[in-house]
Amino acid sequence: MSAGAPHGAGGRGPDDGGGLRASLSGLTTRGRSFLAAGLAAALCAYVLGQSGLLRVGLLLAVLPLICVYALHRTRYQVSGSRRLTPMRVPAGSEARVQLRLENTSRVPTGLLMLQDRVPYVLGPRPRFVLDRVEPGGRREVSYRVRSDLRGRYPLGPLQLRLTDPFGLVELTRSFSAHDTLTVIPRTEALPAVRLAGESSGYGDGSRRSLALAGEDDVIPRGYRRGDDLRRVHWRSTARYGELMVRREEQPQRSRATVLLDTRGLAYEDAGPDSAFEWAVSGAASTLVHLLEQGYAVRLLTDTGDCLPREGGGFTSGGQESAEAAGLMMDTLAVIGHSDGAGLSRAHDAVRGTGIGGGFGGAGGDGLLIAFFGDLDDVQTELAAKMCRRSGGAVAFVMDSANWTGRPPGLARVTSRGLPPLEERLARLRDAGWTALAAPPGVAFGELWRMAGSAATGMGTGTASGAAGGWG
């Protein structure tokens, strides 16, 4: 919710002369026509000596000036607000904007035009005409915005256009408040499948005993009513001057990293249906799915940037986890192509934290889900090194030859000297990845299901054959 008073709505500005000159610029075409006709009639009356024509000319010329002065002196006191529901919306979905205008003065308003400024990608600029608002009265209007392109779009400022009864003058007063609509990538509900090396979010399966033991959390917190006094941490109590208690054991949460390849060199197409947008949407769907499954999740890009940045790079749970999830979705809403040419920084970030071997002891239960664009020989080798056979790793690989609609003869080896898609997938599988091709027109949920089948050894031939056929 944002609110504010329109600039100049409660009275004149600090520079009355400048404000009056600005009001003169608000003359409409009709007002300028009246003024020009009046001056011309007065000039003709002076030349011809016609006093009656002179009075008509003066009336035509003075009327717009009187309207300018009267409108300039108008002391409407109005307040406006905007409510955006929701403030974060998936691409292709609608958000509702509700505007409220309240007359806080003791006099009724005249004819008002309410206008909100919105980017062109959200639709036409909404305009509403309010005939009369009584003292203390309020008016509410609403409109809807929709965008097929993810991003952050400013809404506002809210503008109020004042006009006189004759339509000779129009003045615009602007509110100062803005709101921002965040259009996040489309997400798809994913089926519950079991991936290679995966345990459920809270340590079920092979690591359940460790999860039940929990991780010692020695950081004390403030005493809350009902806490057991036997858990009071006296050293911290003496240090902070208030009762502090030891936190309860927290069950260990399995960790997962979602790696998004954003290199500009890895994608050749653009637009809402491009391979890059498919990868961004797939990464968003994966993040949402893993968070719902109870995983501690982080988002990693080829630049080595990691979200969240606190807590070792992974969501911690509770309200902090929800905030981190919102931050990651906001990042995906505006993420673009990077200038990087390789995956070396992402490789260092992944190997530095020990994905596949350092999340929960030997063998590791860390899960790595990657979305790759075009990979040459060097990048394929780097990607292969990110995975160990003992950990769970799934890669969705896009090929520009398929997404850009090249002729079949050029789909095997591109102009940039990339190896065939089947070769890239085979090298990743040999390194321990569950690697699938991501062709255009295939729902991500179907690929996710195939990844689960291939990882459990129930449908590897199907997945591999499909990947090869799509490539």
C-alpha positions in Angstrom: 0.0 0.0 0.0 1.4 3.4 -0.9 -0.1 6.8 -0.3 0.7 10.4 -0.8 -0.7 13.8 -1.6 -0.5 15.1 -5.1 2.1 17.8 -5.7 0.4 21.2 -5.5 -3.0 19.7 -4.7 -3.2 21.3 -1.3 -2.3 24.8 -2.5 0.2 26.7 -4.5 3.9 25.8 -4.7 6.7 27.9 -3.3 7.0 29.9 -6.6 3.6 31.4 -7.3 4.8 33.1 -10.5 6.3 29.9 -11.8 3.1 28.0 -10.9 0.9 30.4 -12.7 3.1 30.2 -15.8 2.8 26.4 -15.6 -0.9 26.7 -15.3 -1.0 28.8 -18.5 0.7 25.9 -20.3 -2.3 23.8 -19.3 -4.6 25.6 -21.8 -6.3 23.0 -24.0 -6.8 23.4 -27.7 -10.2 24.9 -27.0 -8.7 27.4 -24.5 -6.0 28.5 -26.9 -8.6 28.9 -29.6 -10.8 31.1 -27.4 -7.7 33.2 -26.5 -6.6 33.6 -30.1 -10.1 34.4 -31.3 -10.6 37.0 -28.6 -7.3 38.7 -29.3 -8.1 38.7 -33.1 -11.6 40.1 -32.4 -10.2 42.8 -30.1 -7.6 43.8 -32.8 -10.3 44.0 -35.5 -12.6 46.0 -33.2 -9.8 48.5 -32.6 -9.0 48.9 -36.3 -12.7 49.1 -37.3 -13.9 51.1 -34.4 -16.5 48.5 -33.4 -17.0 48.7 -29.6 -19.5 45.8 -29.6 -16.9 43.5 -31.3 -14.4 44.7 -28.7 -16.5 43.5 -25.9 -17.0 40.1 -27.5 -13.2 39.8 -28.1 -12.4 40.7 -24.5 -14.9 38.1 -23.3 -13.3 35.4 -25.4 -9.8 36.4 -24.4 -10.5 36.8 -20.7 -12.6 33.7 -20.1 -9.6 31.2 -20.6 -7.4 33.4 -18.3 -10.1 33.5 -15.6 -10.3 29.6 -15.8 -6.5 29.4 -15.6 -6.5 31.6 -12.5 -9.4 29.9 -10.9 -8.0 26.4 -11.4 -4.6 27.5 -10.3 -6.1 28.8 -7.0 -8.2 25.6 -6.5 -7.2 24.2 -3.1 -8.4 20.6 -3.4 -7.0 18.4 -0.7 -7.0 14.9 -1.8 -5.1 11.8 -0.9 -4.5 8.8 -3.1 -3.4 5.2 -2.5 -2.6 2.2 -4.6 -3.0 -1.5 -3.6 -1.3 -4.1 -5.8 -2.5 -7.7 -5.5 -0.3 -9.7 -5.7 3.0 -7.8 -5.8 4.8 -10.9 -7.3 3.0 -12.7 -10.1 4.1 -15.4 -12.7 4.5 -14.4 -16.3 1.2 -14.6 -18.2 -0.9 -14.1 -15.0 -2.8 -11.0 -14.1 -2.4 -8.7 -11.1 -5.1 -6.3 -9.8 -4.4 -2.7 -9.0 -6.9 -0.9 -6.9 -6.8 2.9 -6.7 -8.4 5.0 -4.0 -8.9 8.7 -4.0 -10.2 10.5 -0.9 -11.3 14.2 -0.7 -10.0 15.4 2.7 -11.1 19.1 2.2 -14.3 20.7 3.1 -15.4 21.6 -0.4 -16.5 19.2 -3.2 -14.2 18.6 -6.1 -15.0 19.3 -9.7 -14.4 17.0 -12.6 -11.3 14.9 -12.1 -9.4 12.5 -14.3 -7.4 9.8 -12.5 -4.5 8.3 -14.5 -1.9 5.8 -13.5 1.4 5.5 -15.3 2.3 1.9 -16.3 5.0 0.5 -18.7 3.6 -0.3 -22.1 4.3 -4.0 -21.7 1.6 -4.2 -19.0 -1.1 -2.8 -21.2 -2.6 0.6 -22.0 -2.5 3.4 -19.5 -5.6 3.3 -17.3 -7.7 6.4 -17.1 -10.8 7.1 -14.9 -13.1 10.1 -14.9 -14.5 11.1 -11.5 -17.5 13.5 -11.8 -17.6 14.9 -8.2 -16.2 13.8 -4.9 -18.1 15.2 -1.9 -16.2 16.5 1.2 -14.8 13.5 3.1 -15.9 11.2 0.3 -13.8 8.5 -1.4 -13.8 6.8 -4.8 -12.3 3.4 -5.6 -11.5 2.1 -9.1 -9.4 -0.8 -10.2 -7.7 -2.2 -13.3 -5.7 -5.3 -14.2 -2.2 -5.6 -15.6 -0.6 -8.6 -17.3 2.8 -9.3 -18.8 4.2 -12.3 -20.7 7.7 -11.0 -20.0 9.3 -11.5 -16.6 10.9 -8.4 -15.0 10.3 -5.7 -12.5 7.9 -3.0 -13.6 7.2 0.4 -11.8 3.7 1.5 -11.3 3.1 5.2 -10.8 3.1 7.9 -10.1 -0.6 8.4 -9.9 -1.7 11.5 -11.8 -4.7 13.7 -11.2 -5.9 15.9 -14.0 -8.1 18.9 -13.1 -10.3 20.6 -15.6 -12.7 23.6 -15.6 -16.4 23.2 -16.5 -15.7 24.7 -20.0 -12.9 22.4 -20.8 -10.5 25.3 -21.5 -7.7 24.3 -19.0 -6.3 21.0 -17.8 -3.8 20.8 -15.0 -1.9 17.7 -13.9 -0.9 16.9 -10.4 1.2 13.9 -9.6 1.5 11.8 -6.4 4.9 10.9 -5.3 4.5 7.2 -4.4 5.4 4.3 -6.6 4.9 0.6 -6.5 6.8 -2.2 -8.2 5.2 -5.3 -9.9 7.6 -8.2 -10.1 6.8 -10.7 -12.8 8.5 -13.9 -12.0 9.1 -16.8 -14.4 6.3 -19.3 -15.0 6.5 -22.3 -12.7 5.2 -25.8 -13.3 4.1 -28.2 -10.6 6.6 -31.1 -10.7 5.8 -34.8 -9.9 7.3 -36.4 -6.9 10.2 -38.5 -8.2 13.3 -39.9 -6.6 16.5 -38.9 -8.2 19.9 -40.6 -8.0 21.7 -40.0 -4.7 18.7 -38.2 -3.4 17.1 -38.4 0.0 14.0 -36.6 1.0 14.3 -33.0 2.3 14.5 -33.9 6.0 16.9 -36.8 5.8 14.6 -39.8 5.2 16.2 -42.9 3.7 19.8 -43.8 4.1 20.6 -40.6 6.1 17.6 -40.8 8.5 19.6 -41.8 11.5 21.8 -38.8 11.1 18.8 -36.6 10.6 17.2 -37.8 13.8 20.4 -37.1 15.6 20.2 -33.5 14.4 22.7 -30.8 14.1 23.9 -29.1 17.3 22.8 -25.5 17.3 24.8 -23.7 20.0 23.6 -20.2 19.1 21.3 -19.2 22.0 18.1 -17.2 21.7 16.0 -15.1 24.0 13.9 -16.7 26.6 10.2 -17.3 25.6 7.3 -18.0 27.9 7.0 -21.7 28.4 10.7 -22.5 27.8 12.2 -25.1 30.1 14.5 -23.4 32.6 16.9 -26.3 32.4 17.8 -25.0 28.9 18.9 -21.6 30.2 22.4 -20.7 28.9 23.8 -18.9 31.8 27.0 -17.7 30.2 25.0 -16.0 27.4 22.5 -14.7 30.0 25.3 -12.9 31.8 26.7 -11.6 28.6 23.5 -10.1 27.2 21.8 -9.2 30.4 18.6 -11.2 29.7 17.6 -14.8 29.9 19.0 -16.8 27.0 18.2 -20.4 26.2 19.8 -23.0 24.1 18.0 -23.7 20.9 16.4 -27.0 20.3 18.1 -29.5 18.0 17.3 -28.9 14.4 16.8 -31.9 12.1 19.3 -32.0 9.3 17.9 -30.9 5.9 19.2 -32.3 2.7 20.8 -29.7 0.5 20.2 -29.0 -3.2 21.8 -26.6 -5.6 20.1 -25.3 -8.8 22.7 -24.3 -11.3 21.6 -22.0 -14.2 23.8 -21.4 -17.2 23.3 -17.7 -18.2 26.1 -17.4 -20.7 25.2 -15.3 -23.7 27.3 -17.6 -25.9 25.2 -20.6 -24.8 22.0 -19.4 -26.3 21.3 -18.0 -29.8 17.5 -17.3 -29.7 15.6 -14.7 -27.7 12.0 -14.1 -26.7 9.4 -15.6 -24.4 9.7 -19.0 -26.1 13.5 -19.1 -26.2 15.7 -21.8 -24.7 17.0 -19.3 -22.1 13.5 -18.5 -20.9 12.8 -22.2 -20.8 15.9 -22.7 -18.6 14.9 -19.8 -16.3 11.4 -21.2 -15.9 12.7 -24.7 -15.3 15.1 -23.4 -12.6 12.2 -21.6 -10.9 10.0 -24.7 -11.0 12.8 -26.7 -9.5 13.5 -24.3 -6.7 9.8 -24.2 -5.7 9.5 -28.0 -5.9 12.6 -28.6 -3.8 11.6 -26.0 -1.2 8.2 -27.7 -0.9 10.0 -31.0 -0.3 11.9 -29.5 2.6 15.3 -29.1 1.0 17.8 -26.4 1.9 18.2 -24.8 -1.5 20.5 -22.3 -3.2 20.6 -20.8 -6.6 23.9 -20.7 -8.5 24.8 -19.2 -11.8 27.8 -19.6 -14.2 29.2 -16.3 -12.8 29.6 -18.0 -9.4 26.9 -15.8 -7.8 25.0 -17.6 -5.1 21.6 -16.9 -3.5 21.0 -16.7 -0.6 24.4 -15.2 0.4 23.9 -15.8 4.1 23.8 -19.1 6.0 26.5 -20.8 3.9 24.5 -20.1 0.7 21.4 -22.3 1.6 18.0 -21.6 2.9 17.7 -22.3 6.5 14.0 -22.9 7.0 10.9 -21.1 8.4 10.4 -17.4 7.7 14.0 -17.0 6.6 13.5 -19.7 4.0 10.4 -18.0 2.6 12.3 -14.7 2.4 15.2 -16.4 0.6 12.8 -18.1 -1.8 11.3 -14.7 -2.6 14.8 -13.3 -3.2 15.7 -16.1 -5.5 12.5 -15.7 -7.5 13.0 -11.9 -7.7 16.5 -12.6 -9.0 15.2 -15.0 -11.7 12.6 -12.3 -12.6 15.3 -10.0 -13.8 18.2 -12.3 -14.6 19.8 -11.9 -18.0 22.7 -13.2 -20.1 26.1 -13.0 -18.5 29.3 -11.9 -20.4 31.1 -15.0 -19.2 32.5 -17.5 -21.7 32.8 -20.5 -19.4 31.7 -22.4 -16.4 34.9 -22.2 -14.4 33.5 -20.0 -11.7 30.5 -22.2 -11.3 32.7 -25.3 -11.2 34.8 -23.7 -8.4 31.7 -22.8 -6.4 30.3 -26.3 -6.7 33.5 -28.2 -6.0 34.3 -25.8 -3.2 31.2 -26.8 -1.2 31.6 -30.5 -2.0 28.4 -31.2 -3.8 28.1 -34.9 -4.1 30.7 -35.5 -1.4 30.5 -33.0 1.4 27.0 -32.4 2.4 26.4 -35.1 4.8 29.5 -37.2 5.1 31.0 -39.6 2.6 28.9 -40.3 -0.3 27.0 -37.1 0.2 23.3 -36.5 -0.2 23.6 -33.2 -1.9 21.5 -32.8 -5.0 22.7 -30.8 -8.1 20.2 -29.8 -10.8 21.8 -27.9 -13.7 20.4 -26.2 -16.8 23.0 -25.9 -19.5 23.0 -24.1 -22.8 25.4 -25.0 -25.6 28.5 -26.7 -24.3 31.7 -27.0 -26.3 34.4 -29.6 -25.5 36.0 -27.5 -22.7 32.7 -26.6 -21.0 31.5 -30.1 -21.3 34.6 -31.3 -19.5 34.1 -28.6 -16.8 30.5 -29.6 -16.3 31.5 -33.3 -16.1 33.9 -32.5 -13.3 31.1 -30.9 -11.2 29.6 -34.3 -10.6 30.7 -37.4 -8.7 29.0 -40.7 -9.2 28.2 -41.0 -5.5 26.1 -37.8 -5.5 22.8 -37.0 -7.3 23.2 -34.7 -10.3 20.7 -34.1 -13.1 21.5 -32.0 -16.2 19.0 -30.6 -18.7 21.0 -29.6 -21.8 19.7 -27.3 -24.5 20.9 -27.2 -28.1 20.6 -24.0 -30.1 20.3 -26.0 -33.3 17.0 -27.4 -32.1 15.6 -24.2 -30.6 16.5 -21.9 -33.5 15.0 -24.4 -36.1 18.2 -25.0 -38.1 18.0 -27.4 -41.0 18.7 -31.0 -40.0 22.0 -31.0 -41.8 23.3 -28.2 -39.5 21.9 -29.8 -36.3 24.9 -32.2 -35.9 27.8 -29.7 -35.8 27.0 -26.0 -35.4 29.0 -23.1 -36.9 30.7 -22.6 -33.6 32.2 -26.1 -33.7 30.1 -27.6 -30.9 30.2 -31.4 -30.6 26.9 -33.2 -31.4 24.3 -33.2 -28.6 24.5 -36.9 -28.2 28.2 -36.7 -27.5 27.7 -34.0 -24.9 25.1 -36.1 -23.1 27.2 -39.2 -23.2 30.2 -37.5 -21.7 28.0 -36.1 -18.9 26.5 -39.5 -18.2 29.9 -41.1 -18.1 30.9 -38.6 -15.4 27.8 -39.6 -13.3 25.2 -37.1 -14.5 21.6 -38.0 -15.3 21.7 -36.0 -18.5 18.7 -35.3 -20.7 18.2 -33.2 -23.8 15.7 -30.3 -23.4 14.0 -29.9 -26.8 11.4 -27.1 -27.6 7.8 -28.0 -27.0 8.3 -30.5 -24.2 6.9 -29.7 -20.8 9.5 -29.6 -18.1 7.4 -31.8 -15.8 7.7 -34.6 -18.4 11.5 -34.2 -18.4 11.5 -34.2 -14.6 9.6 -37.5 -14.6 12.0 -39.0 -17.1 15.0 -37.9 -15.0 13.5 -39.7 -12.0 13.0 -42.8 -14.1 16.5 -42.7 -15.6 18.1 -42.0 -12.2 16.4 -45.0 -10.5 17.4 -47.3 -13.4 13.8 -48.0 -14.4 13.7 -46.2 -17.6 17.3 -45.3 -18.7 16.9 -46.6 -22.1 13.7 -44.6 -22.7 15.2 -41.4 -21.4 18.4 -41.9 -23.4 16.6 -42.8 -26.5 14.3 -39.8 -26.2 17.3 -37.5 -25.6 19.0 -38.9 -28.6 15.9 -38.6 -30.8 15.2 -35.1 -29.7 18.8 -34.0 -30.2 
